[in-house]
Amino acid sequence: MTLKDQEIRQNWIDRDQEAENTEPWDIIISPSKRWVPLNLHELRDHHELLYFLIWRNIKVRYKQTVLGGAWAIIQPFFTMIVFSIFFGRLAGISSEGVPYPIFAYTALVPWTFFASALSQASNSLLEHERMITKIYFPRLLLPVSAVLSGLLDFAISFSILICMIIWYGLTPTMGLLFLPLFILTATLTALGVGLWLSALNVQYRDVRYVIPFLVQFWLFVTPIAYSSNLVPEKWQALYGLNPMTGVVEGFRWALLGISYVSIELVLASLLTMFVVLISGLYYFRRMEETFADVV
């Protein structure tokens, strides 16, 4: 045996001894039980992928478009015009003492963000079918990125809202400090409902046809074209089970200085948002292991 062979043999012996002294692996892979862990830390561990997906969604949305980011303004603005004509002038709906156009537009800004984020999140898994079937990554990143990418459109339309407030000479109240809470409520509500619908959309493909109807129905049960004051006070808490009710009324209270906002309504909206989000997370995680096989 040559000297070189002896060195090679000794290296293998040293490796074997090192492997024997190394502690065994303590990671056990087992199938999910009834209550699956949420593993939200995966969002932090894969934050770079999350940033990439958000940026990709934004680029795809405005790729080969003529107006680009102006679409974030056109939709709520023209809807405001229609509402002002039919509900403000013809129907004479009360606007709480402020001009009806800004009364409607203030509600349409968070609503448009919510409706768009909900639709994008609900279809996110099917739109990334190839990605799901080829590589592993936390599937939760897809609906989360779909919702967060809509914040850019919200920022654009919100800037127009600020200009309208200045134009009409309105002064926001100290409630402006609570505006991030209402934005967060709209974001988490869209995410919670989007988690439910995206997981169901994989199992039942006709869910995609239900989503536009759901958004349209949700529009009319939310006080966008009218004020929640039309609802009797004893029903305010029940009406607030629609999370977007608290968001819309909160926006008007914080930005337009409308004095009345029901605390019961806002608390009911926050409670519903929390229940929908937590249940959506657990259901999504429970069904996640079947996505690659079914999608």
VOBA-1610 file (N, C-alpha, C; in pm, whole numbers, padded with zeros to 5 digits, always signed):
BEGIN
Met+00085-00119+00000Met+00000+00000+00000Met+00088+00124+00000Thr+00063+00210-00095Thr+00144+00330-00108Thr+00106+00432-00001Leu+00190+00534+00009Leu+00165+00639+00108Leu+00036+00715+00076Lys+00009+00735-00053Lys-00112+00806-00092Lys-00236+00727-00057Asp-00230+00592-00078Asp-00343+00508-00043Asp-00369+00508+00107Gln-00262+00510+00185Gln-00278+00515+00330Gln-00345+00646+00374Glu-00307+00757+00309Glu-00370+00885+00344Glu-00519+00884+00312Ile-00554+00826+00194Ile-00695+00819+00156Ile-00772+00733+00254Arg-00715+00619+00291Arg-00781+00528+00385Arg-00801+00594+00521Gln-00698+00669+00567Gln-00708+00736+00697Gln-00815+00846+00694Asn-00827+00913+00578Asn-00932+01016+00566Asn-01070+00956+00578Trp-01090+00840+00515Trp-01220+00774+00525Trp-01249+00730+00667Ile-01146+00680+00737Ile-01164+00639+00878Ile-01200+00758+00964Asp-01135+00872+00940Asp-01165+00993+01018Asp-01307+01040+00992Arg-01354+01031+00868Arg-01490+01072+00835Arg-01593+00981+00904Asp-01564+00851+00906Asp-01656+00758+00971Asp-01666+00785+01121Gln-01551+00814+01183Gln-01552+00843+01325Gln-01625+00974+01354Glu-01608+01071+01266Glu-01677+01199+01284Glu-01827+01181+01270Ala-01869+01098+01173Ala-02012+01073+01154Ala-02072+01001+01275Glu-01995+00909+01338Glu-02045+00839+01456Glu-02060+00932+01574Asn-01972+01032+01585Asn-01979+01125+01698Asn-02084+01234+01678Thr-02132+01247+01556Thr-02232+01350+01528Thr-02368+01307+01582Glu-02440+01400+01643Glu-02572+01369+01697Glu-02669+01337+01584Pro-02759+01242+01601Pro-02854+01205+01495Pro-02954+01317+01468Trp-03014+01312+01348Trp-03113+01413+01311Trp-03235+01401+01402Asp-03288+01516+01441Asp-03406+01517+01527Asp-03529+01570+01454Ile-03522+01579+01318Ile-03635+01625+01238Ile-03712+01503+01189Ile-03837+01495+01225Ile-03921+01382+01187Ile-04030+01432+01094Ile-04038+01374+00975Ile-04139+01411+00877Ile-04257+01317+00893Ser-04372+01373+00916Ser-04492+01292+00936Ser-04609+01362+00871Pro-04716+01289+00835Pro-04833+01351+00773Pro-04901+01446+00870Ser-04971+01546+00813Ser-05040+01646+00894Ser-05153+01583+00971Lys-05174+01632+01093Lys-05285+01587+01174Lys-05404+01679+01149Arg-05507+01663+01230Arg-05629+01738+01208Arg-05603+01888+01215Trp-05529+01930+01318Trp-05495+02072+01331Trp-05354+02092+01282Val-05341+02143+01162Val-05211+02161+01101Val-05147+02290+01153Pro-05015+02293+01166Pro-04949+02417+01208Pro-04953+02520+01097Leu-04966+02646+01133Leu-04973+02751+01032Leu-04836+02781+00969Asn-04730+02766+01048Asn-04594+02789+00997Asn-04581+02924+00927Leu-04628+03028+00994Leu-04621+03161+00933Leu-04478+03211+00919His-04385+03146+00990His-04245+03188+00978His-04192+03163+00838Glu-04260+03078+00760Glu-04215+03053+00623Glu-04225+03179+00537Leu-04318+03268+00571Leu-04327+03394+00498Leu-04201+03477+00518Arg-04148+03474+00641Arg-04024+03546+00668Arg-03905+03476+00603Asp-03903+03343+00609Asp-03790+03268+00553Asp-03783+03281+00401His-03897+03301+00338His-03902+03312+00191His-03941+03454+00148His-03896+03554+00224His-03937+03692+00195His-03888+03739+00059Glu-03772+03689+00015Glu-03722+03730-00117Glu-03815+03681-00228Leu-03864+03558-00215Leu-03960+03507-00313Leu-04090+03586-00308Leu-04131+03626-00188Leu-04252+03706-00174Leu-04236+03840-00245Tyr-04122+03905-00229Tyr-04098+04032-00298Tyr-04100+04012-00449Phe-04041+03902-00496Phe-04038+03875-00640Phe-04180+03854-00694Leu-04263+03780-00622Leu-04399+03754-00668Leu-04482+03883-00671Ile-04464+03968-00570Ile-04536+04096-00568Ile-04497+04181-00688Trp-04366+04191-00711Trp-04319+04272-00823Trp-04364+04213-00957Arg-04366+04081-00967Arg-04411+04015-01089Arg-04559+04043-01114Asn-04641+04037-01009Asn-04783+04066-01024Asn-04807+04208-01074Ile-04729+04301-01023Ile-04744+04441-01063Ile-04706+04458-01210Lys-04595+04397-01251Lys-04551+04409-01390Lys-04648+04344-01487Val-04700+04227-01451Val-04794+04156-01538Val-04923+04236-01552Arg-04966+04301-01443Arg-05091+04376-01445Arg-05086+04492-01544Tyr-04971+04557-01554Tyr-04962+04675-01640Tyr-04880+04651-01766Lys-04845+04526-01793Lys-04767+04495-01913Lys-04852+04516-02038Gln-04797+04586-02135Gln-04861+04613-02264Gln-04996+04683-02247Thr-05005+04772-02149Thr-05126+04853-02132Thr-05095+04996-02174Val-05197+05064-02224Val-05179+05201-02271Val-05181+05300-02155Leu-05276+05281-02064Leu-05294+05376-01954Leu-05213+05340-01831Gly-05169+05216-01819Gly-05085+05176-01706Gly-05154+05193-01572Gly-05087+05265-01481Gly-05139+05284-01347Gly-05265+05368-01340Ala-05301+05432-01452Ala-05424+05513-01452Ala-05549+05428-01433Trp-05538+05298-01461Trp-05655+05211-01440Trp-05693+05205-01293Ala-05598+05229-01203Ala-05629+05230-01060Ala-05718+05348-01023Ile-05720+05451-01109Ile-05802+05570-01085Ile-05933+05563-01162Ile-05925+05511-01285Ile-06041+05512-01374Ile-06159+05436-01315Gln-06134+05317-01264Gln-06245+05234-01215Gln-06323+05300-01101Pro-06258+05340-00990Pro-06336+05404-00883Pro-06391+05541-00924Phe-06319+05613-01010Phe-06364+05748-01047Phe-06493+05743-01128Phe-06498+05657-01229Phe-06618+05649-01312Phe-06734+05583-01237Thr-06702+05492-01146Thr-06808+05437-01061Thr-06865+05545-00972Met-06781+05635-00924Met-06826+05748-00843Met-06920+05838-00923Ile-06888+05860-01050Ile-06974+05943-01135Ile-07112+05879-01151Val-07114+05749-01177Val-07241+05679-01193Val-07323+05684-01065Phe-07259+05659-00951Phe-07329+05664-00824Phe-07381+05805-00794Ser-07302+05906-00830Ser-07343+06044-00803Ser-07468+06081-00882Ile-07476+06030-01005Ile-07591+06062-01089Ile-07717+05990-01040Phe-07706+05859-01019Phe-07825+05779-00991Phe-07864+05780-00844Phe-07765+05773-00754Phe-07797+05770-00611Phe-07797+05909-00549Gly-07704+05994-00594Gly-07696+06127-00536Gly-07803+06221-00586Arg-07820+06230-00719Arg-07915+06325-00776Arg-08056+06266-00789Leu-08067+06152-00854Leu-08199+06098-00883Leu-08265+06037-00759Ala-08191+05958-00683Ala-08249+05893-00565Ala-08243+05982-00441Gly-08156+06081-00442Gly-08147+06173-00328Gly-08097+06108-00201Ile-08003+06014-00214Ile-07947+05947-00096Ile-07867+06047-00014Ser-07886+06044+00118Ser-07815+06136+00207Ser-07665+06107+00206Ser-07586+06213+00204Ser-07440+06199+00205Ser-07379+06258+00331Glu-07454+06261+00438Glu-07403+06304+00570Glu-07347+06446+00568Gly-07404+06533+00484Gly-07363+06673+00485Gly-07239+06705+00406Val-07182+06610+00334Val-07066+06635+00249Val-07109+06613+00104Pro-07037+06671+00008Pro-07073+06649-00132Pro-07076+06500-00166Tyr-07179+06459-00239Tyr-07196+06317-00265Tyr-07079+06255-00344Pro-07019+06323-00442Pro-06907+06261-00515Pro-06795+06214-00424Ile-06753+06300-00329Ile-06645+06258-00242Ile-06694+06159-00136Phe-06822+06168-00102Phe-06882+06070-00011Phe-06872+05930-00071Ala-06901+05917-00201Ala-06895+05787-00267Ala-06751+05745-00296Tyr-06668+05840-00339Tyr-06531+05805-00376Tyr-06450+05760-00255Thr-06475+05820-00140Thr-06405+05778-00019Thr-06432+05632+00014Ala-06553+05586-00015Ala-06586+05446+00009Ala-06533+05356-00103Leu-06529+05408-00226Leu-06487+05327-00339Leu-06337+05299-00339Val-06258+05385-00277Val-06113+05363-00273Val-06079+05234-00199Pro-06122+05214-00073Pro-06092+05086-00008Pro-06168+04969-00070Trp-06291+04995-00120Trp-06368+04886-00178Trp-06303+04832-00306Thr-06254+04920-00393Thr-06190+04876-00517Thr-06066+04795-00487Phe-05989+04839-00389Phe-05871+04761-00347Phe-05913+04625-00296Phe-06015+04620-00211Phe-06060+04493-00155Phe-06111+04399-00264Ala-06195+04449-00353Ala-06253+04364-00458Ala-06145+04309-00551Ser-06050+04394-00589Ser-05942+04350-00677Ser-05852+04249-00606Ala-05816+04277-00481Ala-05729+04185-00407Ala-05797+04051-00385Leu-05927+04054-00356Leu-06001+03929-00336Leu-06003+03845-00462Ser-06028+03906-00576Ser-06033+03832-00702Ser-05896+03776-00738Gln-05792+03858-00721Gln-05658+03812-00754Gln-05614+03697-00663Ala-05642+03709-00534Ala-05602+03603-00441Ala-05679+03474-00466Ser-05805+03485-00502Ser-05888+03366-00524Ser-05841+03285-00644Asn-05784+03351-00744Asn-05738+03283-00865Asn-05587+03261-00868Ser-05518+03295-00759Ser-05372+03292-00759Ser-05316+03151-00777Leu-05379+03050-00719Leu-05326+02914-00729Leu-05339+02860-00871Leu-05453+02883-00934Leu-05473+02834-01070Leu-05383+02907-01169Glu-05356+03034-01145Glu-05271+03110-01235Glu-05125+03066-01227His-05086+03005-01117His-04948+02957-01099His-04945+02804-01094Glu-05027+02742-01177Glu-05038+02596-01177Glu-04905+02528-01206Arg-04833+02575-01306Arg-04705+02512-01341Arg-04603+02527-01229Met-04603+02640-01167Met-04509+02664-01057Met-04537+02571-00940Ile-04664+02545-00911Ile-04702+02460-00799Ile-04663+02315-00823Thr-04679+02269-00947Thr-04654+02128-00978Thr-04507+02096-01001Lys-04421+02197-01016Lys-04281+02171-01048Lys-04187+02188-00930Ile-04211+02284-00844Ile-04118+02310-00734Ile-04196+02325-00603Tyr-04123+02310-00492Tyr-04186+02332-00362Tyr-04154+02472-00312Phe-04254+02535-00259Phe-04241+02663-00189Phe-04369+02679-00108Pro-04370+02761-00007Pro-04494+02781+00070Pro-04604+02837-00019Arg-04709+02760-00041Arg-04817+02803-00130Arg-04887+02929-00079Leu-04873+02954+00050Leu-04935+03072+00109Leu-04882+03201+00048Leu-04762+03195-00010Leu-04703+03314-00071Leu-04786+03366-00188Leu-04856+03278-00258Leu-04930+03319-00377Leu-05047+03411-00344Pro-05141+03372-00255Pro-05249+03467-00222Pro-05199+03590-00147Val-05096+03574-00064Val-05043+03690+00008Val-04984+03792-00089Ser-04908+03745-00187Ser-04848+03837-00284Ser-04956+03902-00371Ala-05063+03827-00402Ala-05170+03883-00482Ala-05240+03998-00410Val-05259+03983-00280Val-05324+04088-00202Val-05232+04209-00185Leu-05107+04184-00150Leu-05015+04295-00123Leu-04982+04375-00249Ser-04982+04310-00365Ser-04953+04384-00488Ser-05061+04486-00520Gly-05182+04465-00467Gly-05289+04561-00490Gly-05274+04690-00412Leu-05182+04694-00316Leu-05163+04815-00238Leu-05109+04930-00323Leu-05041+04899-00433Leu-04992+05005-00521Leu-05110+05077-00586Asp-05208+05001-00635Asp-05327+05063-00692Asp-05401+05145-00587Phe-05406+05093-00466Phe-05471+05166-00357Phe-05401+05299-00332Ala-05269+05299-00332Ala-05194+05422-00307Ala-05222+05525-00417Ile-05233+05479-00542Ile-05260+05571-00652Ile-05398+05634-00639Ser-05499+05550-00616Ser-05636+05603-00603Ser-05651+05687-00476Phe-05577+05652-00371Phe-05584+05729-00246Phe-05526+05869-00265Ser-05424+05882-00349Ser-05367+06014-00375Ser-05470+06105-00442Ile-05555+06049-00529Ile-05662+06128-00590Ile-05764+06168-00485Leu-05790+06080-00391Leu-05883+06111-00283Leu-05833+06229-00200Ile-05705+06233-00172Ile-05648+06346-00097Ile-05666+06475-00175Cys-05646+06469-00307Cys-05666+06589-00390Cys-05812+06635-00385Met-05905+06541-00386Met-06047+06576-00380Met-06082+06638-00245Ile-06024+06588-00138Ile-06049+06644-00005Ile-06003+06790+00000Ile-05885+06815-00057Ile-05833+06952-00061Ile-05923+07040-00149Trp-05968+06986-00262Trp-06053+07062-00356Trp-06184+07104-00290Tyr-06244+07013-00213Tyr-06371+07044-00147Tyr-06352+07118-00015Gly-06229+07143+00025Gly-06203+07220+00146Gly-06240+07148+00275Leu-06233+07016+00275Leu-06266+06938+00395Leu-06142+06920+00481Thr-06165+06904+00610Thr-06055+06889+00705Thr-06067+06755+00776Pro-05969+06666+00760Pro-05973+06539+00831Pro-05965+06560+00981Thr-06020+06467+01056Thr-06019+06476+01202Thr-05902+06397+01259Met-05896+06390+01392Met-05793+06310+01457Met-05813+06161+01429Gly-05931+06127+01378Gly-05954+05988+01340Gly-05862+05941+01229Leu-05791+06036+01165Leu-05696+06000+01061Leu-05587+05907+01115Leu-05561+05914+01245Leu-05460+05828+01306Leu-05503+05681+01303Phe-05634+05656+01293Phe-05684+05518+01291Phe-05697+05464+01148Leu-05662+05546+01048Leu-05676+05502+00910Leu-05596+05376+00879Pro-05471+05362+00929Pro-05398+05236+00903Pro-05472+05112+00954Leu-05549+05127+01062Leu-05626+05013+01113Leu-05731+04969+01013Phe-05798+05064+00950Phe-05901+05030+00852Phe-05839+04973+00723Ile-05723+05025+00684Ile-05654+04968+00569Ile-05612+04825+00597Leu-05560+04802+00717Leu-05519+04667+00756Leu-05639+04573+00760Thr-05753+04622+00807Thr-05874+04539+00811Thr-05917+04497+00671Ala-05915+04591+00577Ala-05950+04558+00438Ala-05852+04458+00379Thr-05723+04475+00408Thr-05621+04385+00354Thr-05637+04244+00409Leu-05655+04232+00541Leu-05666+04099+00602Leu-05798+04032+00567Thr-05903+04112+00548Thr-06031+04053+00505Thr-06019+03995+00365Ala-05957+04070+00275Ala-05936+04018+00139Ala-05849+03894+00141Leu-05749+03890+00228Leu-05663+03773+00237Leu-05738+03654+00294Gly-05816+03676+00402Gly-05889+03567+00464Gly-05989+03503+00368Val-06070+03585+00302Val-06167+03532+00206Val-06094+03472+00086Gly-05985+03535+00043Gly-05908+03483-00069Gly-05847+03347-00040Leu-05807+03322+00085Leu-05754+03191+00122Leu-05861+03083+00109Trp-05980+03113+00157Trp-06091+03019+00144Trp-06120+02989-00002Leu-06138+03093-00081Leu-06180+03076-00220Leu-06070+03015-00306Ser-05944+03050-00280Ser-05835+02994-00361Ser-05821+02844-00337Ala-05835+02800-00212Ala-05828+02657-00183Ala-05948+02584-00242Leu-06067+02644-00232Leu-06186+02583-00290Leu-06179+02583-00443Asn-06114+02685-00499Asn-06105+02696-00643Asn-06022+02582-00704Val-05928+02530-00628Val-05849+02416-00675Val-05934+02290-00680Gln-06019+02272-00579Gln-06101+02152-00570Gln-06222+02159-00663Tyr-06283+02277-00670Tyr-06406+02294-00748Tyr-06386+02412-00843Arg-06370+02383-00972Arg-06335+02486-01068Arg-06448+02584-01096Asp-06570+02551-01059Asp-06679+02645-01083Asp-06682+02758-00981Val-06590+02753-00882Val-06581+02862-00785Val-06544+02992-00854Arg-06466+02983-00960Arg-06423+03103-01032Arg-06542+03181-01088Tyr-06652+03111-01117Tyr-06771+03178-01169Tyr-06854+03240-01056Val-06831+03193-00934Val-06904+03246-00819Val-06841+03376-00771Ile-06711+03392-00791Ile-06638+03506-00736Ile-06693+03640-00786Pro-06713+03660-00918Pro-06770+03790-00963Pro-06907+03818-00903Phe-06991+03715-00892Phe-07123+03734-00832Phe-07110+03771-00684Leu-07017+03706-00614Leu-06996+03736-00473Leu-06951+03879-00454Val-06858+03926-00536Val-06808+04063-00526Val-06919+04163-00555Gln-07001+04134-00656Gln-07111+04225-00690Gln-07214+04232-00578Phe-07248+04117-00522Phe-07344+04114-00412Phe-07288+04186-00290Trp-07160+04165-00263Trp-07094+04227-00147Trp-07093+04379-00162Leu-07084+04428-00286Leu-07084+04572-00311Leu-07212+04637-00259Phe-07326+04573-00283Phe-07454+04635-00249Phe-07490+04617-00101Val-07427+04523-00032Val-07453+04509+00111Val-07351+04588+00193Thr-07265+04662+00125Thr-07168+04749+00191Thr-07212+04893+00170Pro-07206+04979+00272Pro-07256+05117+00260Pro-07164+05206+00177Ile-07162+05181+00047Ile-07079+05260-00044Ile-07162+05371-00107Ala-07276+05334-00164Ala-07363+05434-00226Ala-07455+05500-00125Tyr-07458+05451-00004Tyr-07545+05504+00099Tyr-07471+05499+00232Ser-07531+05556+00335Ser-07470+05559+00467Ser-07527+05447+00554Ser-07446+05396+00645Ser-07493+05292+00736Ser-07595+05346+00835Asn-07612+05479+00840Asn-07713+05538+00928Asn-07855+05499+00886Leu-07870+05454+00762Leu-08001+05408+00717Leu-08043+05279+00786Val-07946+05209+00841Val-07974+05085+00915Val-08009+05122+01058Pro-08119+05070+01114Pro-08156+05101+01253Pro-08043+05070+01349Glu-08035+05147+01457Glu-07924+05134+01551Glu-07916+04995+01612Lys-08030+04932+01637Lys-08029+04800+01700Lys-07972+04692+01607Trp-07966+04722+01477Trp-07911+04627+01382Trp-07769+04662+01339Gln-07709+04764+01401Gln-07576+04808+01360Gln-07471+04699+01379Ala-07477+04630+01494Ala-07378+04525+01521Ala-07392+04411+01420Leu-07515+04374+01389Leu-07538+04268+01291Leu-07491+04311+01152Tyr-07519+04435+01117Tyr-07475+04488+00988Tyr-07323+04494+00981Gly-07260+04514+01096Gly-07115+04521+01102Gly-07046+04388+01083Leu-07121+04277+01080Leu-07060+04147+01052Leu-06999+04143+00912Asn-07040+04236+00828Asn-06970+04257+00701Asn-06845+04341+00732Pro-06726+04283+00724Pro-06606+04358+00764Pro-06586+04487+00687Met-06628+04491+00561Met-06607+04611+00480Met-06698+04725+00523Thr-06801+04695+00599Thr-06885+04802+00653Thr-06805+04889+00748Gly-06733+04826+00839Gly-06649+04902+00931Gly-06538+04976+00860Val-06482+04916+00753Val-06375+04981+00678Val-06426+05108+00609Val-06539+05096+00539Val-06593+05210+00464Val-06634+05323+00558Glu-06708+05290+00663Glu-06749+05394+00758Glu-06629+05453+00831Gly-06528+05370+00856Gly-06406+05421+00919Gly-06332+05520+00830Phe-06327+05493+00701Phe-06264+05586+00606Phe-06338+05719+00605Arg-06470+05715+00599Arg-06547+05840+00596Arg-06531+05918+00725Trp-06528+05847+00836Trp-06512+05914+00965Trp-06374+05978+00977Ala-06270+05908+00931Ala-06134+05958+00946Ala-06100+06069+00847Leu-06153+06062+00725Leu-06111+06155+00619Leu-06207+06269+00597Leu-06336+06246+00618Leu-06436+06348+00587Leu-06489+06419+00710Gly-06452+06373+00825Gly-06498+06439+00947Gly-06642+06409+00981Ile-06700+06303+00923Ile-06836+06264+00959Ile-06836+06219+01105Ser-06918+06282+01185Ser-06907+06267+01330Ser-06952+06131+01380Tyr-07050+06072+01314Tyr-07110+05950+01369Tyr-07045+05825+01311Val-06998+05737+01396Val-06954+05605+01357Val-06983+05510+01473Ser-07052+05401+01445Ser-07094+05309+01549Ser-06977+05223+01595Ile-06946+05229+01725Ile-06839+05147+01782Ile-06876+05000+01770Glu-07004+04967+01793Glu-07047+04828+01782Glu-07024+04775+01641Leu-07050+04860+01542Leu-07033+04820+01402Leu-06886+04792+01372Val-06798+04879+01416Val-06655+04862+01390Val-06601+04737+01461Leu-06641+04717+01586Leu-06594+04600+01660Leu-06643+04471+01597Ala-06767+04470+01551Ala-06820+04351+01483Ala-06743+04322+01355Ser-06706+04427+01282Ser-06628+04409+01159Ser-06490+04352+01189Leu-06425+04402+01294Leu-06294+04351+01331Leu-06301+04206+01376Leu-06405+04171+01450Leu-06421+04033+01495Leu-06441+03938+01378Thr-06525+03978+01284Thr-06550+03894+01167Thr-06424+03878+01084Met-06350+03987+01066Met-06225+03980+00992Met-06130+03880+01055Phe-06119+03883+01187Phe-06028+03793+01258Phe-06070+03648+01240Val-06199+03620+01252Val-06249+03483+01238Val-06226+03431+01096Val-06256+03514+00996Val-06239+03473+00856Val-06092+03447+00825Leu-06003+03532+00876Leu-05860+03518+00849Leu-05804+03390+00911Ile-05832+03367+01039Ile-05777+03250+01108Ile-05833+03121+01047Ser-05963+03117+01024Ser-06022+02997+00966Ser-05970+02974+00824Gly-05951+03083+00749Gly-05897+03070+00614Gly-05754+03017+00614Leu-05673+03062+00708Leu-05536+03012+00719Leu-05534+02862+00748Tyr-05615+02817+00843Tyr-05617+02676+00879Tyr-05670+02590+00764Tyr-05774+02638+00696Tyr-05829+02560+00586Tyr-05729+02553+00470Phe-05664+02664+00440Phe-05566+02667+00332Phe-05452+02571+00364Arg-05400+02575+00485Arg-05291+02486+00524Arg-05333+02340+00520Arg-05458+02315+00558Arg-05508+02178+00557Arg-05514+02122+00416Met-05554+02202+00320Met-05571+02157+00182Met-05442+02172+00100Glu-05340+02236+00157Glu-05220+02269+00081Glu-05150+02145+00027Glu-05151+02036+00102Glu-05079+01916+00061Glu-05142+01847-00060Thr-05261+01888-00099Thr-05328+01827-00214Thr-05322+01914-00338Phe-05272+02037-00327Phe-05276+02130-00438Phe-05201+02075-00561Ala-05080+02023-00540Ala-04999+01978-00653Ala-05063+01860-00725Asp-05143+01781-00656Asp-05206+01664-00717Asp-05335+01698-00789Val-05404+01802-00743Val-05538+01832-00794Val-05535+01945-00896Val-05444+02040-00881Val-05448+02162-00963Val-05434+02131-01112
//
